[in-house]
Amino acid sequence: MALETIIFLIPSEAVMTFAGWLLIKDKGHGLEWIPIAGILGGLGSTIGALFFYYVGVWGGRPLIERYGKWVFISADEMDKAERFFARWGTWAVFFGRMVPLVRSFISIPAGVVRMNLVQFLVYTFAGSVIWATLLAYAGYKLGENWEDLNAFFGPLDIIIAGIFVVGFLIYVYIQVKQAWEVKPSGPEA
């Protein structure tokens, strides 16, 4: 699960549903092992999330201030993001850990705004445990057909990625349009 968080091409849906089937049901263990799988999966996810958190901390704002203009991120937008994370960061991290694709990257803005590390770890772990437990249970219930869940989530990952791409393209369009608008100056303005 730590690698799943860092390498987003390894889906947690495959890792934890496989764990729910192979490590629990197929070995003859009962439902009481599902919470243990969830806790271990959450722990792995939290360890992996620390990698991206520190990418945000070490690269963070100085990197964005220096190169942000090339991806249309202004200092004002960075300030807005920091205010958002100051108010909603804990919940963004908590719920973000349960959304495919988002779960891998929510740690970066948390690191950029230097979210309190203890809060980050607590909310990351809590969200990850819930997600991992649900997936392990699904794998347990699906048995040998655990891959069916991965088939369900695969298109969902593509839809979420598509939403991000479309949102980013709209954002870029607005930024380019604003940059190219000629603002009148002088007495007629």
MOFEN-V189709 format. One record per residue. N is the residue number from 1. RES is the residue in one letter. PSI is psi as a letter, one per 30 degrees, with the letter a starting at -180 (999 if undefined). Layout:
N/RES/PSI ; N/RES/PSI
//
This chain:
1/M/e ; 2/A/e ; 3/L/e ; 4/E/e ; 5/T/e ; 6/I/e ; 7/I/j ; 8/F/f ; 9/L/f ; 10/I/j ; 11/P/k ; 12/S/f ; 13/E/e ; 14/A/e ; 15/V/e ; 16/M/e ; 17/T/e ; 18/F/e ; 19/A/e ; 20/G/e ; 21/W/d ; 22/L/e ; 23/L/f ; 24/I/d ; 25/K/e ; 26/D/f ; 27/K/g ; 28/G/g ; 29/H/l ; 30/G/a ; 31/L/f ; 32/E/f ; 33/W/f ; 34/I/e ; 35/P/e ; 36/I/e ; 37/A/e ; 38/G/e ; 39/I/e ; 40/L/e ; 41/G/e ; 42/G/e ; 43/L/e ; 44/G/e ; 45/S/e ; 46/T/e ; 47/I/e ; 48/G/e ; 49/A/f ; 50/L/e ; 51/F/e ; 52/F/e ; 53/Y/e ; 54/Y/f ; 55/V/e ; 56/G/e ; 57/V/e ; 58/W/e ; 59/G/e ; 60/G/b ; 61/R/e ; 62/P/e ; 63/L/e ; 64/I/e ; 65/E/e ; 66/R/e ; 67/Y/f ; 68/G/e ; 69/K/f ; 70/W/f ; 71/V/g ; 72/F/h ; 73/I/j ; 74/S/l ; 75/A/e ; 76/D/e ; 77/E/e ; 78/M/e ; 79/D/e ; 80/K/e ; 81/A/e ; 82/E/e ; 83/R/e ; 84/F/e ; 85/F/e ; 86/A/e ; 87/R/e ; 88/W/g ; 89/G/e ; 90/T/e ; 91/W/e ; 92/A/e ; 93/V/e ; 94/F/e ; 95/F/e ; 96/G/f ; 97/R/f ; 98/M/g ; 99/V/k ; 100/P/k ; 101/L/e ; 102/V/e ; 103/R/e ; 104/S/f ; 105/F/f ; 106/I/f ; 107/S/f ; 108/I/e ; 109/P/e ; 110/A/e ; 111/G/e ; 112/V/e ; 113/V/g ; 114/R/h ; 115/M/k ; 116/N/k ; 117/L/e ; 118/V/e ; 119/Q/e ; 120/F/e ; 121/L/e ; 122/V/e ; 123/Y/e ; 124/T/e ; 125/F/e ; 126/A/e ; 127/G/e ; 128/S/e ; 129/V/e ; 130/I/e ; 131/W/e ; 132/A/e ; 133/T/e ; 134/L/e ; 135/L/e ; 136/A/e ; 137/Y/e ; 138/A/e ; 139/G/e ; 140/Y/e ; 141/K/e ; 142/L/f ; 143/G/b ; 144/E/f ; 145/N/g ; 146/W/f ; 147/E/f ; 148/D/e ; 149/L/e ; 150/N/e ; 151/A/e ; 152/F/e ; 153/F/f ; 154/G/e ; 155/P/e ; 156/L/e ; 157/D/e ; 158/I/e ; 159/I/e ; 160/I/e ; 161/A/e ; 162/G/e ; 163/I/e ; 164/F/e ; 165/V/e ; 166/V/e ; 167/G/e ; 168/F/e ; 169/L/e ; 170/I/e ; 171/Y/e ; 172/V/e ; 173/Y/e ; 174/I/e ; 175/Q/e ; 176/V/e ; 177/K/e ; 178/Q/e ; 179/A/e ; 180/W/f ; 181/E/k ; 182/V/k ; 183/K/k ; 184/P/k ; 185/S/l ; 186/G/a ; 187/P/f ; 188/E/f ; 189/A/999
//
